[in-house]
């Protein structure tokens, strides 16, 4: 195990990054005991500088973080916990992560590119649960998996034609259409987009 | 602009996160001047605790970070710089990011799910540049865009059949095949995967 460089207070900063979406859920601090407890239990532990005590994330809120891996930086003075976030929510304000504003104080509304597919699938899942009036996703799903697969096939063909035409705008538009239909079809098959990504990663050398 | 809570040394921790891949490139510190310079110039500035000076990332190495957004956490005591990383490399060790080892000291070889598509495209680009002997990507590309598009179409049909069969393993396998062919076709069209994701995000409400 790597020797960590704790600061003069015996602490090291920890970034909690989501395994599925890549979003930074929070930045907190750990002492040696918190790191040890995290390794022992598989759940994120931190050290609260205000309460001056060891702290298991989510112990009262249920917003537990299962830690899949701990990463260490080049100087051994910062950590990343790669986490699966219970309740898909990590911030005490009720937000999904603590970094929900930019420096101008504006709320961040849109995901970043690497978050696009997992966040799209979350939207699809929410639509299918809540069935809001006028939702295209709900309408399509109500017509059944065959209809969704047919639409996916149509969008794949349109993507193919766009690629053949070498028209950038058309390619982006049709590929996005196709990925939406694919995401819906995967969701109806109870498959998480991350599982497709895991399959891709397995093949990487 | 939000008021930031600098610590007793006048510093705030900054996570540099890549806009395209989502990887955490590094964790560093900023003082008020570094944040101001970052906002003014659009390039990441930090404060070096060892050299006790303001520091423009990449000034000597060329590994500049263009900052697209600064995010602030709920307690206003941590920042994220969302960056585009010059040279696709950020660590003084020559690694792409500073978190290249796990706590056991082992090198991290595989990307995480949210990194899969951008990292796959990097591999494809590298193969097309370096043309290593025996590479399937190089062989396919040498047969031309029509051949790649044809393969994409075949894999889309196989994905469609797998979805229809509701066979999870088959769906994951064929979808991964299709996404590989799509990534190759996009690369041959000089389209970055992130541009497709931006198109998807534009549509999100």
Interface residues (C-beta under 8 A of the other chain):
Chain A: X1 X2 X13 X15 X17 X18 X19 X20 X21 X22 X23 X24 X26 X27 X35 X39 X69 X70 X71 X72 X73 X74 X75 X78 X79 X80 X82 X91 X92 X93 X95 X98 X99 X100 X101 X102 X103 X104 X105 X108 X110 X111 X112 X113 X114 X115 X116 X117 X118 X119 X120 X123 X145 X146 X149 X152 X153 X156 X157 X159 X160 X163 X164 X166 X168 X171 X172 X173 X175 X176 X179 X180 X182 X185 X186 X189 X191 X193 X194 X195 X196 X197 X198 X199 X200 X201 X203 X204
Chain B: X1 X2 X13 X15 X17 X18 X19 X20 X21 X22 X23 X24 X26 X27 X35 X39 X69 X70 X71 X72 X73 X74 X75 X78 X79 X80 X82 X91 X92 X93 X95 X98 X99 X100 X101 X102 X103 X104 X105 X108 X110 X111 X112 X113 X114 X115 X116 X117 X118 X119 X120 X123 X145 X146 X149 X152 X153 X156 X157 X159 X160 X163 X164 X166 X168 X171 X172 X173 X175 X176 X178 X179 X180 X182 X185 X186 X189 X191 X193 X194 X195 X196 X197 X198 X199 X200 X201 X203 X204
